Amino acid sequence: MRAREEGTKSVVRRSVATSFAAALAIAAFASVSTVVTHAAVAAPAVARQDDAPAEGPKNAKAQMKAAYAVKKQSHKKEGDEKQRILLAAVEEYRKVLSMFPDDREQGALATFRIGEIHRTLRDTEAATRAFQAVLTFDEQHKTVARAFLELGHLARRDKRIDAAVQLYEQVVRQCPEVRDQGARALTWIAKCKLTQKFFDEARQPLRTIIDDYTDETKTALSAYDLLAKTYIDEGNLKMAAEILGQCRERYERLEASGDKAYLGIGDRIAKLKSWKKLEEARREASGDDEADESEDDSTEGGGAGTR
């Protein structure tokens, strides 16, 4: 009975948190719609890929494809031309929401793409509103996780480190099954803590990745690399070597198991930047010791000559 009550409380707490985030995002989404619509009206029409008569899309995925085709025209374009095409693409993504309101999966993705375009155009406010609007699609965990990450990036670039950390934490808390994004979020939490020189707090999320996200190989290797670097920066070369050794041992064992996901991973481990940093730090430390010994010898010799 007690376990059931605790489970119910947990669900209620999560629902309240999600509802609050959604309420904020709904208001933000209304602003996004206004910004996007006005921008699209101001943007001249982009040429169609062919001269065939326009036909309405059959479904949301077809409209997403049409929007991407417009967006793709901006590749290698610059200045006003690039902006014009991207704003036209925003309008095409908006059609996914207006024409197929019941397709929430594509609606969430279309809203996310709108945020990406505004980010590309360096319109931080519009990008923020769009990514916040994605949170209203709270059941679309994969896209919601990516939106939280993007919101964290925007806050971090704006030097709002504590706010960025809180947003990254939401990826793990609200979308725990989206493991690839969760591992990335933990990495960025660690990097934020490192910018604040909080080494111990930075190591906690890195160790979580190492312990719980071994299957996210690329991110896990980066976590080992970054964790070792924190010890190198503090001058604890022994601990850094232990971390890298643990990394090699774990993944060589996985590679030996025959799992194709880990084939050739030894080469990737050998390329971790911390190996080089560790060797450089060792040489520097060795050079300092030799200099100290040389200085001692010189002092002794000088003393003997004065006798």
C-alpha positions in Angstrom: 0.0 0.0 0.0 2.8 2.4 0.9 4.6 1.6 -2.3 1.5 2.4 -4.3 1.0 5.7 -2.5 4.7 6.7 -3.3 4.2 5.7 -6.9 1.1 7.8 -7.1 2.8 10.8 -5.6 5.7 10.4 -8.1 3.3 10.4 -11.1 1.4 13.4 -9.7 4.7 15.4 -9.2 5.8 14.6 -12.8 2.4 15.6 -14.2 2.5 18.9 -12.3 6.0 19.7 -13.6 5.1 18.8 -17.1 1.9 20.8 -17.0 3.7 23.8 -15.7 6.3 23.6 -18.5 3.5 23.1 -21.0 1.6 26.2 -19.8 4.7 28.4 -20.2 5.3 26.9 -23.6 1.7 27.4 -24.9 2.1 31.1 -24.3 5.5 31.1 -26.0 4.1 29.1 -29.0 1.5 31.8 -29.6 4.3 34.3 -30.0 6.2 31.9 -32.3 3.2 31.6 -34.5 2.9 35.4 -34.8 6.6 35.8 -35.5 6.7 33.0 -38.0 3.6 34.1 -39.9 4.8 37.7 -40.1 8.2 36.6 -41.3 6.8 34.3 -43.9 4.5 37.1 -45.3 7.5 39.3 -45.6 9.5 36.7 -47.4 9.2 36.4 -51.2 8.2 33.0 -52.5 10.9 30.4 -53.1 11.1 28.7 -56.4 9.6 25.2 -56.6 11.8 22.4 -57.5 9.8 21.9 -60.8 7.1 23.6 -62.8 4.4 21.0 -62.0 1.1 22.2 -60.6 1.1 22.4 -56.8 -0.7 19.5 -55.1 -1.6 19.4 -51.4 0.4 17.0 -49.2 -1.3 13.8 -48.4 -0.1 13.7 -44.8 2.1 15.4 -42.3 5.2 13.5 -43.3 4.7 14.6 -46.9 4.5 18.2 -45.8 7.6 17.8 -43.7 9.4 16.6 -46.8 8.2 19.6 -48.8 9.4 21.9 -46.0 12.8 20.3 -46.0 13.0 20.6 -49.8 12.6 24.4 -49.4 15.1 24.5 -46.5 17.6 22.6 -48.6 17.7 25.4 -51.1 19.4 27.6 -48.5 22.6 25.4 -48.6 25.6 27.4 -49.7 23.5 30.6 -49.9 24.4 33.7 -47.9 23.0 36.9 -46.6 19.5 38.0 -47.5 19.0 35.2 -50.0 19.6 32.6 -47.3 17.4 34.3 -44.8 14.6 34.6 -47.4 14.7 30.9 -48.1 14.9 29.8 -44.5 11.9 32.0 -43.6 9.9 30.4 -46.4 10.9 27.0 -45.0 9.5 28.1 -41.6 6.2 28.8 -43.3 6.2 25.3 -44.8 6.9 23.8 -41.4 4.0 25.8 -40.0 1.7 24.1 -42.4 2.3 20.8 -40.7 0.7 22.2 -37.6 -2.2 23.9 -39.3 -3.0 21.2 -41.8 -2.4 18.1 -39.7 -3.0 19.2 -36.1 -3.7 15.6 -35.0 -0.2 14.3 -36.0 1.6 15.3 -32.8 4.8 13.4 -33.7 5.3 15.5 -36.8 4.0 18.6 -35.2 6.6 18.4 -32.5 9.3 17.8 -35.0 8.1 20.7 -37.2 8.1 23.0 -34.3 11.7 21.9 -33.4 12.8 22.5 -37.0 11.4 26.1 -36.7 13.5 26.6 -33.6 16.6 25.3 -35.5 16.0 27.7 -38.3 15.7 30.7 -36.0 18.8 29.5 -34.2 20.6 29.4 -37.6 19.4 33.0 -38.2 20.8 34.0 -34.8 17.3 35.0 -33.6 17.8 33.7 -30.1 14.4 34.9 -28.8 12.4 33.3 -31.6 14.5 30.1 -31.3 13.8 29.9 -27.6 10.1 30.4 -28.0 10.0 27.6 -30.6 12.0 25.1 -28.5 9.8 26.0 -25.5 6.7 25.3 -27.7 8.0 21.8 -28.3 7.5 21.1 -24.6 3.7 21.2 -25.2 4.1 17.9 -27.1 5.1 16.3 -23.8 4.4 12.7 -24.9 6.9 13.1 -27.8 9.9 12.4 -25.5 12.6 12.1 -28.2 11.8 15.6 -29.6 11.2 17.1 -26.2 14.6 15.8 -25.0 16.2 17.5 -28.0 14.3 20.7 -27.3 15.5 20.8 -23.6 19.1 20.3 -24.9 18.8 23.2 -27.3 17.3 25.4 -24.6 20.2 24.5 -22.4 22.7 25.4 -25.2 21.0 28.7 -25.7 21.3 29.5 -22.0 24.9 28.4 -21.9 25.9 30.5 -24.8 24.2 33.4 -23.0 26.5 32.7 -20.0 23.5 31.6 -17.9 25.3 28.5 -16.7 23.0 27.6 -13.8 19.9 27.9 -16.0 21.6 25.7 -18.6 22.4 23.0 -16.1 18.7 23.0 -14.9 17.6 22.6 -18.5 20.1 19.8 -19.2 18.9 18.0 -16.1 15.3 18.0 -17.4 16.4 15.7 -20.3 17.3 13.0 -17.8 14.4 13.6 -15.5 11.6 13.9 -17.9 12.8 11.7 -20.8 14.9 9.0 -19.1 14.3 6.5 -21.9 15.9 8.7 -24.5 19.3 7.5 -23.6 21.4 9.1 -26.3 20.1 12.6 -25.4 20.4 11.8 -21.7 24.1 11.0 -22.1 24.7 14.1 -24.0 22.9 16.2 -21.4 25.0 14.7 -18.6 28.1 15.6 -20.6 27.1 19.2 -21.0 26.3 19.4 -17.3 29.8 18.3 -16.6 31.2 20.9 -19.0 29.2 23.6 -17.4 30.5 22.7 -14.0 34.1 22.7 -15.4 33.6 26.3 -16.6 32.8 27.2 -13.0 35.9 25.2 -11.8 33.6 22.8 -9.8 35.7 19.7 -10.5 33.9 17.4 -8.1 30.5 18.4 -9.3 31.7 17.9 -12.9 32.9 14.4 -12.2 29.5 13.2 -10.9 27.6 13.3 -14.2 30.7 11.9 -16.0 30.8 8.9 -13.7 27.1 8.4 -14.2 27.7 8.2 -18.0 30.5 5.7 -17.4 28.5 3.5 -15.1 25.0 3.7 -16.7 25.5 4.6 -20.4 28.2 2.1 -21.5 26.1 1.3 -24.6 26.3 5.0 -25.7 29.8 4.3 -26.7 30.8 7.6 -28.3 29.5 9.6 -25.4 30.9 7.2 -22.8 34.4 7.4 -24.3 34.1 11.2 -24.2 33.2 10.9 -20.6 36.3 8.9 -19.8 38.4 11.3 -21.7 36.9 14.4 -20.0 37.1 12.7 -16.5 40.8 11.9 -17.0 41.4 15.5 -18.1 39.9 16.9 -14.9 42.5 14.9 -12.9 45.3 15.9 -15.2 44.4 19.6 -14.8 44.6 19.1 -11.0 48.0 17.4 -11.3 46.7 14.0 -10.2 48.3 12.0 -13.0 48.0 8.7 -11.2 44.2 8.9 -11.0 44.1 10.1 -14.7 46.1 7.0 -15.7 43.7 4.8 -13.7 40.7 6.2 -15.4 42.1 5.7 -18.9 43.2 2.2 -17.9 39.7 1.3 -16.7 38.3 2.6 -20.0 40.7 0.5 -22.1 40.1 -2.6 -19.9 36.3 -2.3 -20.1 35.9 -1.8 -23.8 38.6 -4.3 -24.8 36.6 -6.9 -22.8 33.5 -5.9 -24.6 35.3 -6.1 -27.9 36.6 -9.5 -27.1 33.0 -10.7 -26.3 32.3 -10.5 -30.1 29.7 -7.8 -29.9 29.9 -6.1 -33.3 29.0 -2.7 -31.7 32.5 -2.7 -30.1 34.6 -3.9 -33.0 37.7 -1.7 -33.5 37.0 0.3 -30.4 40.6 -0.1 -29.3 41.7 2.3 -32.0 39.2 4.9 -30.8 40.4 4.6 -27.2 44.0 5.1 -28.3 42.9 8.4 -29.9 41.5 9.9 -26.8 43.1 13.3 -26.2 43.8 12.6 -22.6 46.5 10.0 -23.4 48.5 12.7 -25.1 47.8 15.2 -22.3 48.9 12.7 -19.7 52.2 12.0 -21.5 52.9 15.7 -21.8 52.1 16.2 -18.1 54.4 13.3 -17.2 57.2 14.7 -19.3 56.7 18.1 -17.8 56.7 16.7 -14.3 59.8 14.7 -15.1 61.5 17.8 -16.4 60.7 19.6 -13.2 62.3 16.8 -11.2 65.4 16.8 -13.3 65.7 20.6 -13.0 65.3 20.3 -9.2 68.0 17.6 -9.1 70.3 19.8 -11.3 69.8 22.7 -9.0 70.6 20.6 -6.0 73.8 19.4 -7.7 74.8 22.9 -8.6 74.3 24.1 -5.0 76.3 21.2 -3.6 79.1 21.8 -6.1 79.1 25.5 -5.3 79.3 24.8 -1.6 82.3 22.5 -2.1 84.1 25.1 -4.1 83.8 27.7 -1.3 85.3 25.4 1.3 
